[in-house]
Amino acid sequence: MSQTTKPGPFGATTGRLRRRTAVQDTTAARVAADSAVRAKRQGRGSGNDVFVGARPSADLLPTEVLAERRSRSVVRRMWAGVVLVGVVACIGTGGASLLAGQAHDDLSDAQNQTLSLLRQQAQYKDVRDTESGTALREAAQSVGGSTEIAWKSYLGSLKSSLPAGVEITGVAIDSSTPLEAYTQADTPLQGERVATLTIDAQSSTLPSVPQWLDAVKGLTGFVDATANAVTLDPTTGAYTVNMTIHVDGAAFDGKYLDKGE
């Protein structure tokens, strides 16, 4: 047979108390939650606010422990900075070493190319000496021939300018040299000259000296001309005219100068 135990009067009272306490706890938790929500909505959720129903907390550790923890945190950050600086320094050193090695390799290549070119030049030493000698001779010709006048062709032009039946019987030439400037005239109003021709021309008839002087004005580099004397040879009956002609730098042929260029 089963036995049914009926609760006594204290047991019923205890159960009602427990249910009432649970309901109160639930209600208090709900109120606390609502208060927290309202506080957050109203912008009062700062660090100094006190929320009803929040879980209480307290830091019972000594101040020295907290200071030590902060010191350890600072030390860790410092070591992290040191490590970061070391890594950056290593990367920079490695990059500099790489660039230095590359520059050294480039320098070695350039030196090798220079030595190779010098060896190749040594093979053509004779050719280079010949070229240098040729250039020196051309320079000497250019300097030495800078005051040269093609007198053969110039005298041919002079002969052609004289009247028909006139022959040149004597010529004296005084010209400048590369080493010495030509002496200029002391007489005023006379042009600069680089050479002087003194000629003797013979004619069977009495010459017209002004026409002769006008005729030689067409010579290259002509500066001026002067008839010094007109004489008659009694034995032959011929007239001889002594004439001086001055010419300037336009009469230079410049052939060696062109060759040097």
CNS distance restraints for C-alpha pairs under 8 A (distance, minus, plus):
assign (resid   7 and name CA) (resid  11 and name CA) 5.89 0.50 0.50
assign (resid   7 and name CA) (resid  12 and name CA) 6.57 0.50 0.50
assign (resid   8 and name CA) (resid  12 and name CA) 6.62 0.50 0.50
assign (resid   9 and name CA) (resid  13 and name CA) 6.47 0.50 0.50
assign (resid  10 and name CA) (resid  14 and name CA) 6.18 0.50 0.50
assign (resid  11 and name CA) (resid  15 and name CA) 6.37 0.50 0.50
assign (resid  12 and name CA) (resid  16 and name CA) 6.37 0.50 0.50
assign (resid  13 and name CA) (resid  17 and name CA) 6.31 0.50 0.50
assign (resid  14 and name CA) (resid  18 and name CA) 6.30 0.50 0.50
assign (resid  15 and name CA) (resid  19 and name CA) 6.29 0.50 0.50
assign (resid  16 and name CA) (resid  20 and name CA) 6.14 0.50 0.50
assign (resid  17 and name CA) (resid  21 and name CA) 6.09 0.50 0.50
assign (resid  18 and name CA) (resid  22 and name CA) 6.20 0.50 0.50
assign (resid  19 and name CA) (resid  23 and name CA) 6.21 0.50 0.50
assign (resid  20 and name CA) (resid  24 and name CA) 6.20 0.50 0.50
assign (resid  21 and name CA) (resid  25 and name CA) 6.13 0.50 0.50
assign (resid  22 and name CA) (resid  26 and name CA) 6.14 0.50 0.50
assign (resid  23 and name CA) (resid  27 and name CA) 6.10 0.50 0.50
assign (resid  24 and name CA) (resid  28 and name CA) 6.02 0.50 0.50
assign (resid  25 and name CA) (resid  29 and name CA) 6.13 0.50 0.50
assign (resid  26 and name CA) (resid  30 and name CA) 6.18 0.50 0.50
assign (resid  27 and name CA) (resid  31 and name CA) 6.17 0.50 0.50
assign (resid  28 and name CA) (resid  32 and name CA) 6.14 0.50 0.50
assign (resid  28 and name CA) (resid  53 and name CA) 7.42 0.50 0.50
assign (resid  29 and name CA) (resid  33 and name CA) 6.15 0.50 0.50
assign (resid  29 and name CA) (resid  53 and name CA) 6.50 0.50 0.50
assign (resid  30 and name CA) (resid  34 and name CA) 6.15 0.50 0.50
assign (resid  31 and name CA) (resid  35 and name CA) 6.09 0.50 0.50
assign (resid  32 and name CA) (resid  36 and name CA) 6.22 0.50 0.50
assign (resid  32 and name CA) (resid  51 and name CA) 7.34 0.50 0.50
assign (resid  32 and name CA) (resid  52 and name CA) 5.36 0.50 0.50
assign (resid  32 and name CA) (resid  53 and name CA) 4.87 0.50 0.50
assign (resid  32 and name CA) (resid  54 and name CA) 7.42 0.50 0.50
assign (resid  33 and name CA) (resid  37 and name CA) 6.28 0.50 0.50
assign (resid  33 and name CA) (resid  53 and name CA) 7.58 0.50 0.50
assign (resid  34 and name CA) (resid  38 and name CA) 6.18 0.50 0.50
assign (resid  35 and name CA) (resid  39 and name CA) 6.08 0.50 0.50
assign (resid  35 and name CA) (resid  51 and name CA) 7.35 0.50 0.50
assign (resid  35 and name CA) (resid  52 and name CA) 7.14 0.50 0.50
assign (resid  36 and name CA) (resid  40 and name CA) 6.22 0.50 0.50
assign (resid  36 and name CA) (resid  51 and name CA) 6.22 0.50 0.50
assign (resid  36 and name CA) (resid  52 and name CA) 7.60 0.50 0.50
assign (resid  37 and name CA) (resid  41 and name CA) 6.25 0.50 0.50
assign (resid  38 and name CA) (resid  42 and name CA) 6.15 0.50 0.50
assign (resid  39 and name CA) (resid  43 and name CA) 6.29 0.50 0.50
assign (resid  39 and name CA) (resid  44 and name CA) 5.24 0.50 0.50
assign (resid  39 and name CA) (resid  45 and name CA) 6.01 0.50 0.50
assign (resid  40 and name CA) (resid  44 and name CA) 5.90 0.50 0.50
assign (resid  40 and name CA) (resid  45 and name CA) 5.20 0.50 0.50
assign (resid  44 and name CA) (resid  49 and name CA) 6.93 0.50 0.50
assign (resid  45 and name CA) (resid  49 and name CA) 6.11 0.50 0.50
assign (resid  50 and name CA) (resid  54 and name CA) 7.98 0.50 0.50
assign (resid  61 and name CA) (resid  65 and name CA) 6.59 0.50 0.50
assign (resid  61 and name CA) (resid  66 and name CA) 7.29 0.50 0.50
assign (resid  62 and name CA) (resid  66 and name CA) 6.84 0.50 0.50
assign (resid  63 and name CA) (resid  67 and name CA) 6.17 0.50 0.50
assign (resid  64 and name CA) (resid  68 and name CA) 6.05 0.50 0.50
assign (resid  65 and name CA) (resid  69 and name CA) 6.20 0.50 0.50
assign (resid  66 and name CA) (resid  70 and name CA) 6.27 0.50 0.50
assign (resid  67 and name CA) (resid  71 and name CA) 6.11 0.50 0.50
assign (resid  68 and name CA) (resid  72 and name CA) 6.13 0.50 0.50
assign (resid  69 and name CA) (resid  73 and name CA) 6.25 0.50 0.50
assign (resid  70 and name CA) (resid  74 and name CA) 6.26 0.50 0.50
assign (resid  71 and name CA) (resid  75 and name CA) 6.08 0.50 0.50
assign (resid  72 and name CA) (resid  76 and name CA) 6.06 0.50 0.50
assign (resid  73 and name CA) (resid  77 and name CA) 6.30 0.50 0.50
assign (resid  74 and name CA) (resid  78 and name CA) 6.18 0.50 0.50
assign (resid  75 and name CA) (resid  79 and name CA) 6.12 0.50 0.50
assign (resid  76 and name CA) (resid  80 and name CA) 6.10 0.50 0.50
assign (resid  77 and name CA) (resid  81 and name CA) 6.22 0.50 0.50
assign (resid  78 and name CA) (resid  82 and name CA) 6.20 0.50 0.50
assign (resid  79 and name CA) (resid  83 and name CA) 6.09 0.50 0.50
assign (resid  80 and name CA) (resid  84 and name CA) 6.15 0.50 0.50
assign (resid  81 and name CA) (resid  85 and name CA) 6.11 0.50 0.50
assign (resid  82 and name CA) (resid  86 and name CA) 6.08 0.50 0.50
assign (resid  83 and name CA) (resid  87 and name CA) 6.15 0.50 0.50
assign (resid  84 and name CA) (resid  88 and name CA) 6.23 0.50 0.50
assign (resid  85 and name CA) (resid  89 and name CA) 6.05 0.50 0.50
assign (resid  86 and name CA) (resid  90 and name CA) 6.07 0.50 0.50
assign (resid  87 and name CA) (resid  91 and name CA) 6.19 0.50 0.50
assign (resid  88 and name CA) (resid  92 and name CA) 6.14 0.50 0.50
assign (resid  89 and name CA) (resid  93 and name CA) 6.00 0.50 0.50
assign (resid  90 and name CA) (resid  94 and name CA) 6.02 0.50 0.50
assign (resid  91 and name CA) (resid  95 and name CA) 6.15 0.50 0.50
assign (resid  92 and name CA) (resid  96 and name CA) 6.10 0.50 0.50
assign (resid  93 and name CA) (resid  97 and name CA) 6.05 0.50 0.50
assign (resid  94 and name CA) (resid  98 and name CA) 6.12 0.50 0.50
assign (resid  95 and name CA) (resid  99 and name CA) 6.22 0.50 0.50
assign (resid  96 and name CA) (resid 100 and name CA) 6.03 0.50 0.50
assign (resid  97 and name CA) (resid 101 and name CA) 6.06 0.50 0.50
assign (resid  98 and name CA) (resid 102 and name CA) 6.20 0.50 0.50
assign (resid  99 and name CA) (resid 103 and name CA) 6.10 0.50 0.50
assign (resid 100 and name CA) (resid 104 and name CA) 6.10 0.50 0.50
assign (resid 101 and name CA) (resid 105 and name CA) 6.21 0.50 0.50
assign (resid 102 and name CA) (resid 106 and name CA) 6.23 0.50 0.50
assign (resid 103 and name CA) (resid 107 and name CA) 6.12 0.50 0.50
assign (resid 104 and name CA) (resid 108 and name CA) 6.14 0.50 0.50
assign (resid 105 and name CA) (resid 109 and name CA) 6.21 0.50 0.50
assign (resid 106 and name CA) (resid 110 and name CA) 6.19 0.50 0.50
assign (resid 107 and name CA) (resid 111 and name CA) 6.13 0.50 0.50
assign (resid 108 and name CA) (resid 112 and name CA) 6.12 0.50 0.50
assign (resid 109 and name CA) (resid 113 and name CA) 6.19 0.50 0.50
assign (resid 110 and name CA) (resid 114 and name CA) 6.15 0.50 0.50
assign (resid 111 and name CA) (resid 115 and name CA) 6.20 0.50 0.50
assign (resid 112 and name CA) (resid 116 and name CA) 6.14 0.50 0.50
assign (resid 113 and name CA) (resid 117 and name CA) 6.18 0.50 0.50
assign (resid 114 and name CA) (resid 118 and name CA) 6.17 0.50 0.50
assign (resid 115 and name CA) (resid 119 and name CA) 6.17 0.50 0.50
assign (resid 116 and name CA) (resid 120 and name CA) 6.26 0.50 0.50
assign (resid 117 and name CA) (resid 121 and name CA) 6.09 0.50 0.50
assign (resid 118 and name CA) (resid 122 and name CA) 6.18 0.50 0.50
assign (resid 119 and name CA) (resid 123 and name CA) 6.67 0.50 0.50
assign (resid 120 and name CA) (resid 124 and name CA) 7.06 0.50 0.50
assign (resid 121 and name CA) (resid 125 and name CA) 6.40 0.50 0.50
assign (resid 124 and name CA) (resid 128 and name CA) 6.28 0.50 0.50
assign (resid 125 and name CA) (resid 129 and name CA) 6.14 0.50 0.50
assign (resid 126 and name CA) (resid 130 and name CA) 6.17 0.50 0.50
assign (resid 127 and name CA) (resid 131 and name CA) 6.15 0.50 0.50
assign (resid 128 and name CA) (resid 132 and name CA) 6.09 0.50 0.50
assign (resid 129 and name CA) (resid 133 and name CA) 6.13 0.50 0.50
assign (resid 130 and name CA) (resid 134 and name CA) 6.08 0.50 0.50
assign (resid 131 and name CA) (resid 135 and name CA) 6.09 0.50 0.50
assign (resid 132 and name CA) (resid 136 and name CA) 6.13 0.50 0.50
assign (resid 133 and name CA) (resid 137 and name CA) 6.18 0.50 0.50
assign (resid 134 and name CA) (resid 138 and name CA) 6.12 0.50 0.50
assign (resid 135 and name CA) (resid 139 and name CA) 6.12 0.50 0.50
assign (resid 136 and name CA) (resid 140 and name CA) 6.19 0.50 0.50
assign (resid 137 and name CA) (resid 141 and name CA) 6.11 0.50 0.50
assign (resid 138 and name CA) (resid 142 and name CA) 6.04 0.50 0.50
assign (resid 138 and name CA) (resid 256 and name CA) 7.75 0.50 0.50
assign (resid 138 and name CA) (resid 259 and name CA) 7.46 0.50 0.50
assign (resid 138 and name CA) (resid 260 and name CA) 5.59 0.50 0.50
assign (resid 139 and name CA) (resid 143 and name CA) 6.25 0.50 0.50
assign (resid 139 and name CA) (resid 260 and name CA) 6.25 0.50 0.50
assign (resid 140 and name CA) (resid 144 and name CA) 5.87 0.50 0.50
assign (resid 141 and name CA) (resid 145 and name CA) 5.55 0.50 0.50
assign (resid 141 and name CA) (resid 146 and name CA) 7.99 0.50 0.50
assign (resid 141 and name CA) (resid 256 and name CA) 5.89 0.50 0.50
assign (resid 141 and name CA) (resid 257 and name CA) 7.75 0.50 0.50
assign (resid 141 and name CA) (resid 260 and name CA) 7.76 0.50 0.50
assign (resid 142 and name CA) (resid 146 and name CA) 5.84 0.50 0.50
assign (resid 142 and name CA) (resid 256 and name CA) 4.83 0.50 0.50
assign (resid 142 and name CA) (resid 257 and name CA) 4.71 0.50 0.50
assign (resid 142 and name CA) (resid 259 and name CA) 7.52 0.50 0.50
assign (resid 142 and name CA) (resid 260 and name CA) 5.80 0.50 0.50
assign (resid 143 and name CA) (resid 178 and name CA) 6.57 0.50 0.50
assign (resid 143 and name CA) (resid 257 and name CA) 7.64 0.50 0.50
assign (resid 144 and name CA) (resid 148 and name CA) 7.83 0.50 0.50
assign (resid 144 and name CA) (resid 177 and name CA) 7.87 0.50 0.50
assign (resid 144 and name CA) (resid 178 and name CA) 5.88 0.50 0.50
assign (resid 145 and name CA) (resid 178 and name CA) 7.71 0.50 0.50
assign (resid 145 and name CA) (resid 254 and name CA) 7.11 0.50 0.50
assign (resid 145 and name CA) (resid 255 and name CA) 7.61 0.50 0.50
assign (resid 145 and name CA) (resid 256 and name CA) 5.71 0.50 0.50
assign (resid 145 and name CA) (resid 257 and name CA) 7.16 0.50 0.50
assign (resid 146 and name CA) (resid 178 and name CA) 6.73 0.50 0.50
assign (resid 146 and name CA) (resid 252 and name CA) 7.31 0.50 0.50
assign (resid 146 and name CA) (resid 254 and name CA) 6.10 0.50 0.50
assign (resid 146 and name CA) (resid 256 and name CA) 7.00 0.50 0.50
assign (resid 146 and name CA) (resid 257 and name CA) 6.36 0.50 0.50
assign (resid 147 and name CA) (resid 176 and name CA) 6.47 0.50 0.50
assign (resid 147 and name CA) (resid 177 and name CA) 5.95 0.50 0.50
assign (resid 147 and name CA) (resid 178 and name CA) 6.18 0.50 0.50
assign (resid 147 and name CA) (resid 249 and name CA) 7.92 0.50 0.50
assign (resid 147 and name CA) (resid 252 and name CA) 6.00 0.50 0.50
assign (resid 147 and name CA) (resid 254 and name CA) 7.80 0.50 0.50
assign (resid 148 and name CA) (resid 252 and name CA) 5.65 0.50 0.50
assign (resid 148 and name CA) (resid 253 and name CA) 6.43 0.50 0.50
assign (resid 148 and name CA) (resid 254 and name CA) 7.20 0.50 0.50
assign (resid 149 and name CA) (resid 154 and name CA) 7.86 0.50 0.50
assign (resid 149 and name CA) (resid 251 and name CA) 6.17 0.50 0.50
assign (resid 149 and name CA) (resid 252 and name CA) 4.73 0.50 0.50
assign (resid 149 and name CA) (resid 253 and name CA) 5.39 0.50 0.50
assign (resid 150 and name CA) (resid 154 and name CA) 6.10 0.50 0.50
assign (resid 150 and name CA) (resid 252 and name CA) 7.49 0.50 0.50
assign (resid 150 and name CA) (resid 253 and name CA) 6.22 0.50 0.50
assign (resid 151 and name CA) (resid 155 and name CA) 5.80 0.50 0.50
assign (resid 152 and name CA) (resid 156 and name CA) 6.24 0.50 0.50
assign (resid 153 and name CA) (resid 157 and name CA) 6.27 0.50 0.50
assign (resid 154 and name CA) (resid 158 and name CA) 6.28 0.50 0.50
assign (resid 155 and name CA) (resid 159 and name CA) 6.10 0.50 0.50
assign (resid 156 and name CA) (resid 160 and name CA) 6.23 0.50 0.50
assign (resid 157 and name CA) (resid 161 and name CA) 6.30 0.50 0.50
assign (resid 157 and name CA) (resid 219 and name CA) 7.07 0.50 0.50
assign (resid 158 and name CA) (resid 162 and name CA) 6.79 0.50 0.50
assign (resid 158 and name CA) (resid 216 and name CA) 6.68 0.50 0.50
assign (resid 158 and name CA) (resid 219 and name CA) 6.93 0.50 0.50
assign (resid 159 and name CA) (resid 167 and name CA) 7.54 0.50 0.50
assign (resid 159 and name CA) (resid 168 and name CA) 7.12 0.50 0.50
assign (resid 161 and name CA) (resid 215 and name CA) 5.57 0.50 0.50
assign (resid 161 and name CA) (resid 216 and name CA) 5.94 0.50 0.50
assign (resid 161 and name CA) (resid 218 and name CA) 7.95 0.50 0.50
assign (resid 162 and name CA) (resid 166 and name CA) 6.55 0.50 0.50
assign (resid 162 and name CA) (resid 212 and name CA) 6.29 0.50 0.50
assign (resid 162 and name CA) (resid 215 and name CA) 6.46 0.50 0.50
assign (resid 162 and name CA) (resid 216 and name CA) 7.34 0.50 0.50
assign (resid 163 and name CA) (resid 212 and name CA) 7.30 0.50 0.50
assign (resid 165 and name CA) (resid 203 and name CA) 6.33 0.50 0.50
assign (resid 165 and name CA) (resid 204 and name CA) 7.42 0.50 0.50
assign (resid 166 and name CA) (resid 201 and name CA) 6.41 0.50 0.50
assign (resid 166 and name CA) (resid 202 and name CA) 5.64 0.50 0.50
assign (resid 166 and name CA) (resid 203 and name CA) 4.87 0.50 0.50
assign (resid 166 and name CA) (resid 204 and name CA) 7.76 0.50 0.50
assign (resid 167 and name CA) (resid 201 and name CA) 5.44 0.50 0.50
assign (resid 167 and name CA) (resid 202 and name CA) 5.33 0.50 0.50
assign (resid 167 and name CA) (resid 203 and name CA) 6.77 0.50 0.50
assign (resid 168 and name CA) (resid 199 and name CA) 6.99 0.50 0.50
assign (resid 168 and name CA) (resid 200 and name CA) 5.82 0.50 0.50
assign (resid 168 and name CA) (resid 201 and name CA) 4.28 0.50 0.50
assign (resid 168 and name CA) (resid 202 and name CA) 6.31 0.50 0.50
assign (resid 169 and name CA) (resid 199 and name CA) 7.57 0.50 0.50
assign (resid 169 and name CA) (resid 200 and name CA) 5.46 0.50 0.50
assign (resid 169 and name CA) (resid 201 and name CA) 5.61 0.50 0.50
assign (resid 169 and name CA) (resid 202 and name CA) 6.63 0.50 0.50
assign (resid 170 and name CA) (resid 199 and name CA) 5.49 0.50 0.50
assign (resid 170 and name CA) (resid 200 and name CA) 4.89 0.50 0.50
assign (resid 170 and name CA) (resid 201 and name CA) 7.18 0.50 0.50
assign (resid 171 and name CA) (resid 197 and name CA) 6.89 0.50 0.50
assign (resid 171 and name CA) (resid 198 and name CA) 5.72 0.50 0.50
assign (resid 171 and name CA) (resid 199 and name CA) 4.44 0.50 0.50
assign (resid 171 and name CA) (resid 200 and name CA) 6.49 0.50 0.50
assign (resid 172 and name CA) (resid 197 and name CA) 5.77 0.50 0.50
assign (resid 172 and name CA) (resid 198 and name CA) 5.00 0.50 0.50
assign (resid 172 and name CA) (resid 199 and name CA) 6.36 0.50 0.50
assign (resid 173 and name CA) (resid 195 and name CA) 7.20 0.50 0.50
assign (resid 173 and name CA) (resid 196 and name CA) 5.83 0.50 0.50
assign (resid 173 and name CA) (resid 197 and name CA) 4.78 0.50 0.50
assign (resid 173 and name CA) (resid 198 and name CA) 6.49 0.50 0.50
assign (resid 174 and name CA) (resid 195 and name CA) 5.53 0.50 0.50
assign (resid 174 and name CA) (resid 196 and name CA) 5.17 0.50 0.50
assign (resid 174 and name CA) (resid 197 and name CA) 6.63 0.50 0.50
assign (resid 175 and name CA) (resid 182 and name CA) 7.08 0.50 0.50
assign (resid 175 and name CA) (resid 194 and name CA) 5.85 0.50 0.50
assign (resid 175 and name CA) (resid 195 and name CA) 3.95 0.50 0.50
assign (resid 175 and name CA) (resid 196 and name CA) 6.27 0.50 0.50
assign (resid 176 and name CA) (resid 180 and name CA) 6.76 0.50 0.50
assign (resid 176 and name CA) (resid 181 and name CA) 6.19 0.50 0.50
assign (resid 176 and name CA) (resid 182 and name CA) 4.83 0.50 0.50
assign (resid 176 and name CA) (resid 194 and name CA) 5.53 0.50 0.50
assign (resid 176 and name CA) (resid 195 and name CA) 6.20 0.50 0.50
assign (resid 177 and name CA) (resid 181 and name CA) 6.84 0.50 0.50
assign (resid 177 and name CA) (resid 182 and name CA) 7.44 0.50 0.50
assign (resid 182 and name CA) (resid 193 and name CA) 7.58 0.50 0.50
assign (resid 182 and name CA) (resid 194 and name CA) 5.79 0.50 0.50
assign (resid 182 and name CA) (resid 195 and name CA) 7.62 0.50 0.50
assign (resid 184 and name CA) (resid 192 and name CA) 6.50 0.50 0.50
assign (resid 184 and name CA) (resid 193 and name CA) 6.73 0.50 0.50
assign (resid 185 and name CA) (resid 190 and name CA) 6.89 0.50 0.50
assign (resid 185 and name CA) (resid 192 and name CA) 7.89 0.50 0.50
assign (resid 190 and name CA) (resid 224 and name CA) 7.94 0.50 0.50
assign (resid 191 and name CA) (resid 223 and name CA) 6.20 0.50 0.50
assign (resid 191 and name CA) (resid 224 and name CA) 7.67 0.50 0.50
assign (resid 192 and name CA) (resid 223 and name CA) 7.61 0.50 0.50
assign (resid 192 and name CA) (resid 248 and name CA) 6.51 0.50 0.50
assign (resid 193 and name CA) (resid 223 and name CA) 6.96 0.50 0.50
assign (resid 193 and name CA) (resid 246 and name CA) 6.05 0.50 0.50
assign (resid 193 and name CA) (resid 247 and name CA) 5.36 0.50 0.50
assign (resid 193 and name CA) (resid 248 and name CA) 4.35 0.50 0.50
assign (resid 193 and name CA) (resid 249 and name CA) 7.18 0.50 0.50
assign (resid 194 and name CA) (resid 246 and name CA) 7.63 0.50 0.50
assign (resid 194 and name CA) (resid 247 and name CA) 6.14 0.50 0.50
assign (resid 194 and name CA) (resid 248 and name CA) 4.96 0.50 0.50
assign (resid 194 and name CA) (resid 249 and name CA) 6.05 0.50 0.50
assign (resid 195 and name CA) (resid 246 and name CA) 5.95 0.50 0.50
assign (resid 195 and name CA) (resid 247 and name CA) 5.54 0.50 0.50
assign (resid 195 and name CA) (resid 248 and name CA) 6.75 0.50 0.50
assign (resid 196 and name CA) (resid 244 and name CA) 6.95 0.50 0.50
assign (resid 196 and name CA) (resid 245 and name CA) 5.76 0.50 0.50
assign (resid 196 and name CA) (resid 246 and name CA) 4.65 0.50 0.50
assign (resid 196 and name CA) (resid 247 and name CA) 6.52 0.50 0.50
assign (resid 197 and name CA) (resid 244 and name CA) 5.64 0.50 0.50
assign (resid 197 and name CA) (resid 245 and name CA) 5.06 0.50 0.50
assign (resid 197 and name CA) (resid 246 and name CA) 6.40 0.50 0.50
assign (resid 198 and name CA) (resid 242 and name CA) 7.16 0.50 0.50
assign (resid 198 and name CA) (resid 243 and name CA) 5.71 0.50 0.50
assign (resid 198 and name CA) (resid 244 and name CA) 4.47 0.50 0.50
assign (resid 198 and name CA) (resid 245 and name CA) 6.41 0.50 0.50
assign (resid 199 and name CA) (resid 242 and name CA) 5.84 0.50 0.50
assign (resid 199 and name CA) (resid 243 and name CA) 5.41 0.50 0.50
assign (resid 199 and name CA) (resid 244 and name CA) 6.52 0.50 0.50
assign (resid 200 and name CA) (resid 240 and name CA) 6.48 0.50 0.50
assign (resid 200 and name CA) (resid 241 and name CA) 5.60 0.50 0.50
assign (resid 200 and name CA) (resid 242 and name CA) 4.67 0.50 0.50
assign (resid 200 and name CA) (resid 243 and name CA) 6.54 0.50 0.50
assign (resid 201 and name CA) (resid 240 and name CA) 5.59 0.50 0.50
assign (resid 201 and name CA) (resid 241 and name CA) 5.23 0.50 0.50
assign (resid 201 and name CA) (resid 242 and name CA) 6.65 0.50 0.50
assign (resid 202 and name CA) (resid 238 and name CA) 6.61 0.50 0.50
assign (resid 202 and name CA) (resid 239 and name CA) 5.57 0.50 0.50
assign (resid 202 and name CA) (resid 240 and name CA) 4.41 0.50 0.50
assign (resid 202 and name CA) (resid 241 and name CA) 6.36 0.50 0.50
assign (resid 203 and name CA) (resid 207 and name CA) 6.74 0.50 0.50
assign (resid 203 and name CA) (resid 238 and name CA) 5.74 0.50 0.50
assign (resid 203 and name CA) (resid 239 and name CA) 5.17 0.50 0.50
assign (resid 203 and name CA) (resid 240 and name CA) 6.41 0.50 0.50
assign (resid 204 and name CA) (resid 237 and name CA) 6.91 0.50 0.50
assign (resid 204 and name CA) (resid 238 and name CA) 4.57 0.50 0.50
assign (resid 204 and name CA) (resid 239 and name CA) 6.00 0.50 0.50
assign (resid 205 and name CA) (resid 238 and name CA) 6.76 0.50 0.50
assign (resid 205 and name CA) (resid 239 and name CA) 6.58 0.50 0.50
assign (resid 206 and name CA) (resid 239 and name CA) 6.28 0.50 0.50
assign (resid 207 and name CA) (resid 239 and name CA) 7.49 0.50 0.50
assign (resid 208 and name CA) (resid 212 and name CA) 6.56 0.50 0.50
assign (resid 209 and name CA) (resid 213 and name CA) 6.28 0.50 0.50
assign (resid 209 and name CA) (resid 227 and name CA) 7.15 0.50 0.50
assign (resid 210 and name CA) (resid 214 and name CA) 6.23 0.50 0.50
assign (resid 211 and name CA) (resid 215 and name CA) 6.07 0.50 0.50
assign (resid 212 and name CA) (resid 216 and name CA) 6.54 0.50 0.50
assign (resid 213 and name CA) (resid 217 and name CA) 6.83 0.50 0.50
assign (resid 213 and name CA) (resid 225 and name CA) 6.34 0.50 0.50
assign (resid 213 and name CA) (resid 226 and name CA) 7.33 0.50 0.50
assign (resid 213 and name CA) (resid 227 and name CA) 7.73 0.50 0.50
assign (resid 216 and name CA) (resid 222 and name CA) 7.78 0.50 0.50
assign (resid 216 and name CA) (resid 225 and name CA) 7.78 0.50 0.50
assign (resid 217 and name CA) (resid 222 and name CA) 6.01 0.50 0.50
assign (resid 217 and name CA) (resid 223 and name CA) 7.98 0.50 0.50
assign (resid 217 and name CA) (resid 224 and name CA) 7.56 0.50 0.50
assign (resid 218 and name CA) (resid 222 and name CA) 7.05 0.50 0.50
assign (resid 220 and name CA) (resid 247 and name CA) 7.70 0.50 0.50
assign (resid 220 and name CA) (resid 250 and name CA) 6.47 0.50 0.50
assign (resid 220 and name CA) (resid 251 and name CA) 5.56 0.50 0.50
assign (resid 221 and name CA) (resid 247 and name CA) 4.93 0.50 0.50
assign (resid 221 and name CA) (resid 248 and name CA) 4.93 0.50 0.50
assign (resid 221 and name CA) (resid 249 and name CA) 6.43 0.50 0.50
assign (resid 221 and name CA) (resid 250 and name CA) 4.55 0.50 0.50
assign (resid 221 and name CA) (resid 251 and name CA) 4.80 0.50 0.50
assign (resid 222 and name CA) (resid 245 and name CA) 7.62 0.50 0.50
assign (resid 222 and name CA) (resid 246 and name CA) 6.35 0.50 0.50
assign (resid 222 and name CA) (resid 247 and name CA) 4.58 0.50 0.50
assign (resid 222 and name CA) (resid 248 and name CA) 6.55 0.50 0.50
assign (resid 223 and name CA) (resid 245 and name CA) 7.58 0.50 0.50
assign (resid 223 and name CA) (resid 246 and name CA) 5.35 0.50 0.50
assign (resid 223 and name CA) (resid 247 and name CA) 5.04 0.50 0.50
assign (resid 223 and name CA) (resid 248 and name CA) 6.38 0.50 0.50
assign (resid 224 and name CA) (resid 245 and name CA) 5.97 0.50 0.50
assign (resid 224 and name CA) (resid 246 and name CA) 5.47 0.50 0.50
assign (resid 224 and name CA) (resid 247 and name CA) 7.32 0.50 0.50
assign (resid 225 and name CA) (resid 243 and name CA) 7.05 0.50 0.50
assign (resid 225 and name CA) (resid 244 and name CA) 5.55 0.50 0.50
assign (resid 225 and name CA) (resid 245 and name CA) 4.34 0.50 0.50
assign (resid 225 and name CA) (resid 246 and name CA) 6.34 0.50 0.50
assign (resid 226 and name CA) (resid 243 and name CA) 5.66 0.50 0.50
assign (resid 226 and name CA) (resid 244 and name CA) 5.20 0.50 0.50
assign (resid 226 and name CA) (resid 245 and name CA) 6.55 0.50 0.50
assign (resid 227 and name CA) (resid 241 and name CA) 7.14 0.50 0.50
assign (resid 227 and name CA) (resid 242 and name CA) 6.03 0.50 0.50
assign (resid 227 and name CA) (resid 243 and name CA) 4.39 0.50 0.50
assign (resid 227 and name CA) (resid 244 and name CA) 6.44 0.50 0.50
assign (resid 228 and name CA) (resid 241 and name CA) 7.58 0.50 0.50
assign (resid 228 and name CA) (resid 242 and name CA) 5.36 0.50 0.50
assign (resid 228 and name CA) (resid 243 and name CA) 5.47 0.50 0.50
assign (resid 228 and name CA) (resid 244 and name CA) 7.04 0.50 0.50
assign (resid 229 and name CA) (resid 241 and name CA) 5.82 0.50 0.50
assign (resid 229 and name CA) (resid 242 and name CA) 5.22 0.50 0.50
assign (resid 229 and name CA) (resid 243 and name CA) 7.36 0.50 0.50
assign (resid 230 and name CA) (resid 239 and name CA) 6.79 0.50 0.50
assign (resid 230 and name CA) (resid 240 and name CA) 5.60 0.50 0.50
assign (resid 230 and name CA) (resid 241 and name CA) 4.49 0.50 0.50
assign (resid 230 and name CA) (resid 242 and name CA) 6.43 0.50 0.50
assign (resid 231 and name CA) (resid 239 and name CA) 5.61 0.50 0.50
assign (resid 231 and name CA) (resid 240 and name CA) 5.20 0.50 0.50
assign (resid 231 and name CA) (resid 241 and name CA) 6.58 0.50 0.50
assign (resid 232 and name CA) (resid 237 and name CA) 6.39 0.50 0.50
assign (resid 232 and name CA) (resid 238 and name CA) 5.80 0.50 0.50
assign (resid 232 and name CA) (resid 239 and name CA) 4.53 0.50 0.50
assign (resid 232 and name CA) (resid 240 and name CA) 6.33 0.50 0.50
assign (resid 233 and name CA) (resid 237 and name CA) 5.28 0.50 0.50
assign (resid 233 and name CA) (resid 238 and name CA) 5.47 0.50 0.50
assign (resid 233 and name CA) (resid 239 and name CA) 6.34 0.50 0.50
assign (resid 233 and name CA) (resid 240 and name CA) 7.69 0.50 0.50
assign (resid 234 and name CA) (resid 238 and name CA) 7.59 0.50 0.50
assign (resid 247 and name CA) (resid 251 and name CA) 6.77 0.50 0.50
assign (resid 254 and name CA) (resid 258 and name CA) 6.25 0.50 0.50
assign (resid 255 and name CA) (resid 259 and name CA) 6.29 0.50 0.50
assign (resid 256 and name CA) (resid 260 and name CA) 6.08 0.50 0.50
assign (resid 257 and name CA) (resid 261 and name CA) 6.42 0.50 0.50
